[in-house]
Amino acid sequence: MPLCHEPEAKVPREGNRDGYRVVRSADLLGNAKVLTIMHRDEAYRLQVTATGKLILTK
């Protein structure tokens, strides 16, 4: 089951729009429910909740 719950129509088709990137959560997470993002030597945790929402914590 894909982790991305957004309907296709709401997601821009291009990978770069007005200077920012568009990345699907499923492309970042794969089959995982938790991802660690390193930003300026700080670890951030991106996780999918049981209801399919995303939470980003430091």
C-alpha positions in Angstrom: 0.0 0.0 0.0 1.5 3.4 -1.0 2.3 5.8 1.8 1.4 8.9 -0.3 -2.3 9.6 0.3 -2.5 12.7 -1.9 -4.8 12.4 -5.0 -2.8 12.7 -8.3 -4.6 15.9 -9.3 -3.2 17.8 -6.2 0.4 17.0 -6.8 2.3 19.1 -9.4 3.8 17.1 -12.3 7.1 18.9 -12.4 9.9 18.2 -10.0 10.8 21.9 -9.6 8.3 24.7 -9.2 9.3 28.3 -8.7 12.6 27.6 -7.0 11.5 24.7 -4.8 11.5 20.9 -5.3 8.4 18.7 -5.2 9.1 15.3 -3.8 6.4 12.6 -3.0 6.6 11.3 0.5 6.5 7.8 -0.8 9.7 8.6 -2.8 11.4 9.7 0.4 10.1 7.0 2.7 9.8 4.0 0.4 8.3 1.2 2.6 9.5 2.8 5.8 7.3 4.7 8.3 10.2 6.8 9.7 13.0 8.7 8.0 15.9 10.7 9.5 16.8 13.9 7.7 20.2 15.5 8.5 20.1 19.3 8.2 23.1 21.4 9.4 24.4 18.6 11.5 21.0 18.2 13.3 18.8 15.1 13.0 15.1 15.5 12.1 12.6 12.6 12.2 9.9 12.4 9.5 7.3 9.8 10.3 3.9 8.7 9.0 1.1 8.4 11.6 -1.4 5.6 11.7 -3.9 7.9 9.9 -1.4 8.7 7.1 -0.4 12.2 8.2 3.3 13.3 8.4 5.0 14.6 11.5 8.5 16.3 11.4 10.3 16.5 14.8 13.7 17.6 15.8 
